[in-house]
Amino acid sequence: MSENYTQTVAAVSTPHGRGGVAMIRISGPDSAEIIDRVFVPAGKASPADAPRRAVYGRIVSGKTTVDSGICTFFAAPASYTGEDMAEITCHGGVYVTSAVLEAVFAAGARPAAAGEFTRRAFISGKLTLSEAEAVGMLIDADTAERASLASSAERGLLSAAVTEAADMISGALSQLYAAIDYPDEDIGEISESDLADIFDSAGEKLKALSATYRRGSAIAAGVPCAIIGRPNGGKSSLYNRLCGEERAIVTDIAGTTRDILRETVSFAGVTLLLSDTAGLRDSTDRVEAIGVERALDCADSSSLVFFVYDLSDSLSDEEKIFARDFVKDHPSCLTVAVLNKNDLSRMMSAEDEEFVRALHRKTVGISARSGEGMDELERAVEELFDSGEADISDRAMIWNAQQKAALDRSSEALACAIGALRSGELPDAACSSAEEALGEILSIDGRGVSEEIVSGIFARFCVGK
Ligand code: GDP
């Protein structure tokens, strides 16, 4: 145990401000002594004598009573952190809460760093790294999908999938070691081809998990998504539809939207970091020209772009050239052509529509005014992000690039192990590749990862969690 974890820490775990109740959490070896100093039970039993039971009493600082409240003691390892821990619930005023915390510090605790309780839970083996990261995600979740993704990982679904594949690999590895250590002995019924089959099915599981990255990252990090197109095409109307409220001003005056409007929305099972931008046209108005520049920068840094076209007007050469060049210059950007105003009589030529359809990944006709076609737009985005399956609350998914890289490296190493086994090489080659595959996959749960990676994850937490 590092020096840090021999100390007892405390922090307010509820948000700062006025509230009905606040909770002060204490964790570490001196938790029982500290609550003995700051908590005077109303009845006979002290919290430390009655673990996991809520005890009512007074919270004191020396001889002064600071507040009354409830204290619950959790004896190691049956606590969130896996250490001795206590939670004091007091009245939620700003002054009262900090007075209780000060009393706890005076009784021997030091302030907890951001995420320190969860980090301690990880160090003591109560949580895997992905579960710990999910706790932070759950706290930060601002959409239903983000909460579902975090909740499934926090409940251990990703860790269970990782453990299942790791167990398959390590089971086959031990057979291989036996073959190396006792080459002349019969090591049972399992042949090299059977072992290759086990690695193969473990590899399939890893690939399936890796394939969840597109949607997982689209939910966790969000998809930067710009709405761009000519003035008056209906960009702001589409933006408002996606936001589910009148956020942007909609008028028939070209150049109404100048600065970028931004909103985070749940759409098609992913999180869109949506931007409404100024209509693209040459303008002598300085403010509008800056807006156009910002629109272009915003589209440049987006991974999904809704190109809004106006079906009730013909397509200009300027629009065509811009769209063609943008798609050519941003090969990894997913562009969706939104043919708007399909409630009006159609003026866009069939040839131009064909040009648009051929250029973009998806093309959808909508009326941003009536909402017609929005379902189809949703399905188009679902197909781009594999997000059609609505319920993700009980699925193992990954969401960050390190997890994906570890899975992909693990699959590659397994493929080498399978190749070595099937080509009849000495088992040593298969062993070292399978070892590598195992190490990679276990890193997802934080086993063998560097202090830097662990610190990077906990640095994003708030104090008190
Ligand atoms: P923007 O300049 O591209 O943001 O376009 P707006 O959303 O401000 O819309 C410009 C004008 O077109 C407004 O008068 C809207 O009411 C109208 N408009 C937008 N979408 C539709 C649509 O689907 N059908 C019809 N008929 N009018 C629309």
Boltz pocket constraint, residues with backbone or C-beta under 6 A from the ligand:
constraints:
  - pocket:
      binder: B
      contacts: [[A, 229], [A, 230], [A, 231], [A, 232], [A, 233], [A, 234], [A, 235], [A, 236], [A, 237], [A, 238], [A, 249], [A, 250], [A, 251], [A, 252], [A, 253], [A, 254], [A, 255], [A, 256], [A, 257], [A, 277], [A, 279], [A, 340], [A, 341], [A, 342], [A, 343], [A, 344], [A, 366], [A, 367], [A, 368], [A, 369], [A, 370]]
      max_distance: 6.0
